[in-house]
Every structure is written in C-alpha cells, then in structure tokens.
Amino acid sequence: MPGHNPYAVFPFAVNLLVVVAQCYLVISGRKFTHTKRVVAGFGGCSVVLLLLPIVVTLSTSVNFYMTFLVLVIFGAFSGTA
C-alpha cells in the first residue's frame, strides 16, 4: 500500500492481540493445562506461518491488509504459546 511503511505497521499487528490473549489466560488460565496452551499456541503459529507466504503473494491492493490480518491472528496464537 503506497504511503505506509510495513516496518512501522506490522509490529503493531503482531503485538495487538498478544496482550488480549495473555489477559484472557490470566483470568481463565485454570481451564487449560500448560501443555494444551503451548500445543495450541505453537500449532496455530505454525499454521499461520504456512499461510503467510501465500497471503503475501496476493494482488498488491489486497496483500497489505491480508498480511496485517494474518499477523494479528499470529499474535493471538503467540500470546497463548
């Protein structure tokens, strides 16, 4: 997207839901074992990282926003890992 610097925007996308996921786990952390949280977090991160190269190669009008969305989802999973 012209006029936007990905180096300034994408870190916010990754860290956007990390705090939300961490707060959720602090509040309801006894429902899930540590092993389930780690497996779900790293499993979700691996699926998102497999999808990221596909999303980046989309058309130029869509790939910035789709990459941002995928990185937000990655942040949520990395907050639970």
N, C-alpha and C positions, 0 to 999 in steps of 0.2 A: 504494500500500500504506500503510495507516494506521501512523503511528509512525515512518516512515522519511523522511528528508529527501533528496530526489533531488540536491540541490546538494552534499551530502556524499558520496553513494554513487556517482554517475555518473562523476566524475573518476577514481575508482579503477578503474571498468570500462574506461575508455578507455586508461588507462596500464598496465593489468595485463599485457598481452602485448607492449607496446612493448619492454620490456627483454628479454623472451624472444626476440623477433624480431631485435633488434639483436645479441644474443649469438650467435644462430644464424648471422647474416650475417657476424659477425667470424670464426667458426670455419670456415664453409664458403662464404665470400664469393667465392672464385675460381671456383666453379662457374657463377655467374651474372654476366653483364655488368651494368654500371651501368644501361644502358638498359632491360634486361629487368626489373631490380628496380624502377626508377621506374615503368615502364609497368604492371607487375603491381600495385604498391602503390597507385598513383593510380586504376587501373581498379577494383580491389577496393573502395577507399574510395568511389568514385562509385556502385558498385552498392549498397553498404551504405547510403549516404545516400539513395538512391532508395527503399530498403525501410523506412527509419526512420519516415517519416510513416504508413505502413501499419501498422507494428507499434504505434505509439503510440495508434492509434485502436481497438485491440482492447478486449475487456472489461476492466473495472478489476481483476479478480482475476489477469489474465494479463499485462497490458501492462507492469507494472513489471519482471517477470522477463525477459520477451522483449526489452524495451528494454535491459536490462542485458546480455543475451546478445549482442544486435546490436552494442552498443558495445564489448564485448570483442573481437568479430571485427573491428570497425573499428580498434581499437587494434593488432591484429596486422598489418593491412594498412598502417596508417600507420607502423608500425615498419619496414616494408620499403621504404617510399617515400623 
